[in-house]
Amino acid sequence: MPLAATGELVAVTTESRAAQARTGEARTIESRAAESRSAEIGAAESRTVEPPVAVAAFNVITLEHIEAVIAGAESASAPVVLQVSENAVKFRHGRLLPLARAATAAAERASVPVALHLDHVRSDDLLRQAPGAGFSSVMYDASHLPYAENLAATRAAADWAHAQGLWIEAELGEIGGKNGEPPRDAHAPGARTDPGEARAFVADSGVDALAVAIGSSHAMTTRTAVLDHELLKRLSAALGVPLVLHGSSGVPDQELRAAVQGGIAKVNVGTALNIAMTGAIREFLTASPDAVDSRKYLSVGREAMARTVARLIGVLRG
């Protein structure tokens, strides 16, 4: 099928969330007007409400990543976003098109909607390659800059992106763990996204979605992150755009489910795939130390990633 658009996939989740909220409000009004209705009927009706869901977005580095993400999404019968980060482009000798074209070809043959997203872009040159490479969205990352500079850079990026028909995501607060940096102290100044500042940032920058810092960190290899759900609740109430969770590989299942319930509409995952792939290949080569055919160990790595994708999508879809 044709490439999907990230913004459209996220919009489905936010509309579902809004519909649930409207249904809840309607039921509250109805219950007040008809207090005599039996509890059994009310319980039966409540079971028809679909829980909030989030779109899973997985960072890909190799063709095996791409194939695994699509296979996992097909297994879960769910849409998915393939993300290519600026660091992944650097790993591929600074060339975006080879990986982007492979992702596009695989996505067009998928049985579920697949979108391409350019992730954590700091280079304006790379940003400007996005439309021609098949990307429908980009995360422009100026979060390392002071607030005023972050806002100015993001505003300029958003203006350009919207003129090209791109959906744009930004980050406020500092999630940490990027580019080999250690995770930030969760209580350090600027480590969490401030709701009032976020409201002004979204309004003044014109972005379509915001990645919020609520306790997760990039590149975590243990699932021990504890999210600030009260802060997420305040951010969800303050902002009129979809919220994105970065660094989700380190977040336990129950925390991910609670985050989706609390307003997260897009969940980014990267390290969890690398853990699955590396672990499977390491196990294979330990058991078969004389193996030299890379197809044999890459295939087990790909299968391990696909299982991880399917399982995490299941978590996000309740």
Secondary structure, DSSP 8 states (H G I E B T S, - for coil): ---B-HHHHHHHHHHHHHHHHHHHHHHHHHHHHTTTS-HHHHHHHHTTS-----EEEEE--SHHHHHHHHHHHHHHT--EEEEEEHHHHHHTTT--HHHHHHHHHHHHT-SS-EEEEEEEE--HHHHTTTGGGT-SEEEE--TTS-HHHHHHHHHHHHHHHHHTT-EEEEEES----GGG-----TTSTTSS--HHHHHHHHHHH--SEEEE-SS--TT-SSS-----HHHHHHHHHH-SS-EEE--GGGS-HHHHHHHHHHTEEEEEE-HHHHHHHHHHHHHHHHH-TT---HHHHHHHHHHHHHHHHHHHHHHHT-
